[in-house]
Amino acid sequence: MQMKAKEELFTEEEIDAIEGDESIYSERVRDALLEDDELSPMEEAFMRGYEEAIS
């Protein structure tokens, strides 16, 4: 199975967010990953729980 380049998976804004200050745990990045099937619903739920626990 060939992996797609990140440029094919994400918009330029999403790439900047992922590489910048915005964490994988941020809701916006999670939603993009979930929508692109790069993140399972179970993983998203775990990350949401993590975010709630630290805030």
C-alpha positions as CSV (number, residue, x, y, z in Angstrom):
1,M,0.0,0.0,0.0
2,Q,1.4,3.3,-1.0
3,M,1.2,6.2,1.4
4,K,0.0,9.5,0.1
5,A,2.1,12.6,0.6
6,K,0.8,14.9,3.3
7,E,0.2,17.5,0.7
8,E,-2.4,15.2,-0.8
9,L,-4.1,14.5,2.5
10,F,-4.3,18.0,4.1
11,T,-4.8,21.6,3.0
12,E,-1.8,24.0,3.4
13,E,-3.6,25.5,6.4
14,E,-3.9,22.1,8.1
15,I,-0.2,21.2,7.4
16,D,0.8,24.5,8.9
17,A,-1.4,23.8,12.0
18,I,0.0,20.3,12.4
19,E,3.6,21.5,12.0
20,G,3.1,24.7,14.0
21,D,1.9,25.3,17.5
22,E,-1.4,23.5,17.1
23,S,-1.4,20.1,18.7
24,I,-2.7,16.9,17.3
25,Y,-5.0,17.0,20.3
26,S,-6.7,20.2,19.1
27,E,-10.3,19.8,18.0
28,R,-9.7,21.3,14.6
29,V,-6.9,19.0,13.7
30,R,-8.7,16.0,15.1
31,D,-11.8,16.8,13.0
32,A,-9.7,17.0,9.9
33,L,-8.0,13.7,10.6
34,L,-11.3,12.0,11.4
35,E,-12.9,13.3,8.2
36,D,-9.9,12.0,6.1
37,D,-10.1,8.6,7.8
38,E,-6.6,9.1,9.2
39,L,-8.0,8.8,12.8
40,S,-10.5,6.3,14.0
41,P,-13.6,7.4,16.0
42,M,-12.1,5.5,19.0
43,E,-8.8,7.4,18.7
44,E,-10.7,10.7,18.4
45,A,-12.7,9.9,21.5
46,F,-9.5,9.1,23.4
47,M,-8.0,12.4,22.3
48,R,-11.1,14.4,23.3
49,G,-11.0,12.8,26.7
50,Y,-7.3,13.7,27.0
51,E,-8.1,17.3,26.1
52,E,-10.9,17.5,28.7
53,A,-8.6,16.0,31.4
54,I,-5.9,18.6,31.0
55,S,-8.3,21.6,30.9
